[in-house]
């Protein structure tokens, strides 16, 4: 029978093969292990001879693969050599241990899989285990345990005499030029001797390798000691098993069977103590568990443990604390964080504050002070005349002693200590909490101004106003045509002038003040004498507004008690016809009040057309198709008109007379030459400004301090905005209709978000003097404010369609160029309707155009 047949017919050898090899071992290696360490191999001479013959045949056939497969022929010789070496090294050991090693020669090196003792509940061995006795003997055999420890050789025992190389971690290529490779423990040189080292050439190495193959030896070259180390079969097998991923020792059992041991007697089967009742204490809550729960809750509140520890996610809190400490090592440690002040402030009971420490002693208090600290007799006399608090060192007078033994007791020690006790007792100490806030964190992060362009940056055109006399007329108001081609201004001399924007050329001018005086003034409230005496006084144009409808070419100006509608004559062929149709009803008013149907408004306003023969100058229109050019109709009020404003559609407009009480706000319709008085009573004080909502039927009425929003269709108050200002001077509505800005004479510009609340969203205080005018750009996200300090501030005001985002307000530019005259600076400003340009008018009689350059 061959070795392969024996292997297939022996079940125990299969078990041994599984025990001694890993799933990663190749088939050849499994065969080698079975050949070398088969525990059931035959011991007869004939069987061994057959096996030797088979091995010889295999060696002849596979001689080249001998290094990979290994051999088991010299196994007994190798074991005998190991036993002899062990006897020489362990002469001092006992005779029993030597006998165990001698008996080890006949013990096979591969063992059957150890099987545990399986017992039942009674503690008896379960039947069916035929090999238990043999397994017991093999497991308890001390030779097996001794075999597993034969490979554990200490590195210190290999070189007892100290002949090895002791150069440490010095690179070996440093010794290439020398005849030695290092030094031993005695300081002697170690010469190069091995053929496989650097001393031999390649031919010597090839011959040596061939000799090792013929002798079936495995030699490894030790470069450090320049020696050849021959590996044993045991070492080769351990190396193969480690490379294959298995346990190094074949005798190791990684998966032993579980041994179920039973101790005592099962009470359920025996019936012992089955007739007893459960004690009553088992049905009551455990006081011990209650105390444990209380302790855990206390630790949980104090932060000693966490819920992860209670639920089992964390086994040890030390690991958690260690991770926290390791994580905080990279962060800087703040020595003064203010936490200690919070702990003292929120601590229960009276607050303990440590007493202030005494000042450290100075050079003057030394027993041997320098000469410059010693006072003269004159200094001592001056100190005695001074108060103790004013003296440089208090009660102390510096003195010099030769040695420390000569220093006597301090004469003022009791007094100073008593005064300190009085200070601590009579002067209470109170902790003041400081806000630990970084000032830079309070400043909002704003984008750069260069990223928010376009906006007006520099002055490009200056419009010079012609005048008669020595005094330059102040420009009180400005307005730009919807197409941006023309500019209209109102001055303090009562003239309305129209300019060409691109060239700065004056196109038309009308003396509205004298024209209104000549047309006749309707006397109200029996004040005829005053009106006749004031006819010769020049009335300034305080407000002017261009019709926002591009097809309606007319201007609305406020002069004294009148609001004058002026046809500009700048329209084309079709726009001129629409403008004449719009002004047809107003041009036919006789001033008798028949065109007004509202009884309240009939008492407050009178429409009177202006005849062409009353006009001075040339009535030629600016455009070839302009049609009518000049003042068309005048609306006379009971009091002075402060402001006028058009509706977005260009048919309705309103006038504001602050002193007219209930008739302070009047709404007029130009197409029908009709007027209305929306309020019957004056509420909230004098009205300063008023304007229409761009999209909804809302009317904004601004008094000195508040803004009221009325619904014109429902005729009710919608909202009341609280500005917080003392005197509102101007108001403007954002093109979206959801935001309002208000300028006041107390240097404030207030932004209201109608969707948020009735209080200001932002209050801007950038000007040094009173604000005269504020305005939104109709197309770009720009906003401007003019003030008496002679400057115009331009802001980037972005309003987002997303209701979750607040408006972005960023100051981007301060425009200067106007001089202050009689404490008045820039009185009016207006944006170009299509370009990021800004017009400004000042008390110096100049109009400037600022462009984005």
VENSULDA-V122752 format. One line per field, one symbol per residue. ss: DSSP state (~ for helix, > for strand, _ for the rest). psi: psi as a letter, one per 20 degrees, with the letter a starting at -180 (. if undefined). burial: # if it has 24 or more other C-alpha atoms within 12 Angstrom, else .. Layout:
ss: ???
psi: ???
burial: ???
//
This chain:
ss: __~~~~~~~_~~~~~~~~~~______~~~~~~~~~~~_______~~~~~~~~~~~~~~~~~____~~~~_____~~~~~~~~~~~~~~~_____~~~~~~~~~~~~____________>_____>______~~~~~~~~__~~~~~~~______~~~~_____________~~~~____>>>>_____>>>__________~~~~~~~~~~~~~___>>>>>____>>>>>_~~~~~~~~~~~~______________________~~~~_________~~~~___~~~~~~~~~~~~~~~~____~~~~~_____~~~~~~~~~~~~__________~~~~~~~_________________~~~__>__~~~___~~~~~~~~~______________>___~~~______~~~~~~~~~~~~~~____________~~~~______~~~~_____>>>>>>>__________>>>>>>_____>>>>>>___>>>>>>_____>>>>>>~~~~~~~~________~~~~~~_______>>>>>>_______>>>>>>__>>>>>>_____~~~~~~~~~~~~~~~__>________~~~~~~>>>>>__~~~_______________>>>>>>>>_____>>>>_____>>>>>_~~~~~~~>>>>>____>>>____________>>>>_____>>>>>___>>>>>>____>>>>>>>_____>>>>>>_____>>>>>>____>>>>>_____>__>>>______>>>>>>_____>>>>>>___>>>>>>>>_________>>>>>>>>>____>__>_>>>>>>______>>>>>___>>>>>>__
psi: prhhhhhhiohhhghhhhhirriiqrhghhhgghhhkphkqqirhgghgghhghhhghhhhlhhkhhhhrqjgkghgghhhhgghhhhhlhirrhghhhhhgiihipqjpqqppqropqahijqpqrjnhjhgghgghgjpihghhhijhinpqhhihmhikirpkickpphihjhirjrjbqaiijqqoqphqhiaihqahghgghghhhhghilqopppohgilqpppprhghgghgghhhijrqgphipohmqqpooppqapphhhhjpkijqqpqhhhiqqphghghghggggghhhijhrrhhhhijhphpihhghhhgghhihhqqpogniihhhhghhjqqaqpppqqqqqqqqahhjqimrrhiipqrhhhhghhhhrqhhiqhjcipopqpqhrhhipaqphjggghhghhhgghgioqpppppqompphhhhpqoqrqhhijqqqphqpgqpoppqqpahppqqohqqqqqhijhqppqprijjqpqpqpghhjppgqqpnhghghhhippppqkklhghhhhjhipppqohqqpqpipiionqqpqoocjqopppphkjraghhhghghhhjghhijpijijhiphphghhiiqpppqpqhiiqqapkprgqhkhcqorpgqpoprhrqphqqpqqhijhqrqqpohjjdhkhoppqohhilqqqohpiqopjappgqqrqqhhrmqppopahhrppoqohgilrpgqopohjrhophrqqpqhhiiqpqpqrikkqopppoiifairqgqopnhqiaqphqqqqpigqmqqqpqrijjqpppqonppqhpiipqqoopphqopriqqppljpdohqqqqphiqlqppqprijjqpqppro.
burial: ..#...#....###########..#...#############.........#...#..........##.#####.....#..##..............#.##..##.###########....................##...##..#................##.#............####......###.######........#.......####...######...#######.##....########...................................................##.........................................................##.#......#..................#.#####....................................................###############......#############################..#.############.####................##################################..##.######.#####.#.#.##...############..##...#.##...#######################.#########.####################......#########...#############.........######.############################...#.#####.##.##########.####################.......#.############...##########.#################..
//
